Amino acid sequence: MAGRSVVEMGVAACGKASVGATLANALSAKFIDGDDWHP
């Protein structure tokens, strides 16, 4: 997926991180959790 980004959005505690990690794994892509960007 060079040069492409996927942004997943949703309400708190709806499973975004789980879905994002699974999707990243399936696409052999890097997963970045938004929770890692704020305290």
Backbone bond lengths (Angstrom), bond angles and torsions (degrees), N, CA, C in turn:
res aa  C-N    CA-C-N  psi(-1)  N-CA   C-N-CA  omega(-1)  CA-C   N-CA-C  phi
1 M - - - 1.443 - - 1.521 111.21 -
2 A 1.269 117.95 37.61 1.462 120.76 -179.74 1.517 110.52 -58.19
3 G 1.345 115.23 130.58 1.447 119.54 177.20 1.516 115.12 80.95
4 R 1.319 117.69 6.55 1.463 120.54 -179.54 1.517 110.12 -123.16
5 S 1.312 115.05 150.53 1.466 121.24 175.69 1.519 109.11 -129.89
6 V 1.307 114.97 148.51 1.455 121.52 173.13 1.518 106.23 -121.63
7 V 1.316 117.02 126.35 1.460 121.90 177.93 1.518 107.67 -114.05
8 E 1.308 115.41 125.71 1.462 121.65 179.86 1.527 107.54 -111.76
9 M 1.315 116.15 130.00 1.468 120.37 -178.29 1.522 110.09 -127.92
10 G 1.319 115.73 151.06 1.451 120.69 177.10 1.508 110.63 178.40
11 V 1.310 116.23 174.59 1.463 121.48 -179.46 1.525 110.26 -71.19
12 A 1.327 115.81 163.00 1.463 121.42 -179.45 1.533 111.35 -58.24
13 A 1.319 114.74 141.05 1.471 122.94 173.48 1.526 114.19 62.75
14 C 1.341 117.29 31.72 1.467 119.30 179.33 1.529 112.32 -100.56
15 G 1.345 117.56 -1.19 1.460 120.52 177.03 1.514 114.74 102.04
16 K 1.329 117.77 18.33 1.474 121.19 -178.39 1.523 111.82 -58.92
17 A 1.329 116.92 -43.77 1.463 120.22 -177.58 1.528 111.16 -65.33
18 S 1.317 116.93 -40.79 1.468 120.64 178.89 1.520 111.40 -64.29
19 V 1.317 116.33 -46.79 1.465 120.93 179.21 1.525 110.03 -66.07
20 G 1.325 116.78 -43.31 1.463 120.85 -179.87 1.511 112.55 -61.71
21 A 1.323 117.12 -43.59 1.464 120.85 179.04 1.526 111.03 -64.86
22 T 1.317 116.45 -41.34 1.467 120.73 178.29 1.524 110.96 -64.70
23 L 1.320 116.82 -43.87 1.461 121.54 179.14 1.526 110.98 -64.13
24 A 1.322 116.48 -44.74 1.468 120.27 178.89 1.521 110.60 -60.36
25 N 1.319 116.87 -41.77 1.461 120.75 178.47 1.529 110.86 -62.63
26 A 1.319 116.70 -43.95 1.467 121.06 -179.47 1.526 111.98 -64.93
27 L 1.340 116.36 -31.27 1.464 121.13 -178.68 1.525 112.96 -95.93
28 S 1.331 116.19 3.10 1.474 121.46 -175.20 1.525 110.18 52.70
29 A 1.322 115.25 46.10 1.462 121.98 -177.16 1.525 109.70 -116.91
30 K 1.315 115.62 168.70 1.460 121.89 177.68 1.522 108.99 -85.95
31 F 1.331 116.32 135.69 1.461 121.64 177.52 1.518 109.18 -105.46
32 I 1.326 116.66 126.94 1.463 122.23 175.94 1.521 107.34 -120.76
33 D 1.321 116.01 118.71 1.466 121.76 179.75 1.518 109.32 -86.43
34 G 1.313 117.33 128.46 1.460 121.86 179.85 1.520 113.10 -58.27
35 D 1.336 117.73 -27.38 1.462 120.85 178.36 1.525 111.91 -62.24
36 D 1.314 117.02 -23.03 1.470 120.97 179.53 1.523 112.28 -75.39
37 W 1.321 117.85 -8.76 1.463 122.10 -175.88 1.520 113.64 -99.21
38 H 1.323 117.37 -2.40 1.469 119.22 177.90 1.522 109.57 -145.78
39 P 1.346 116.49 155.76 1.476 120.20 -177.42 1.513 113.66 -69.11
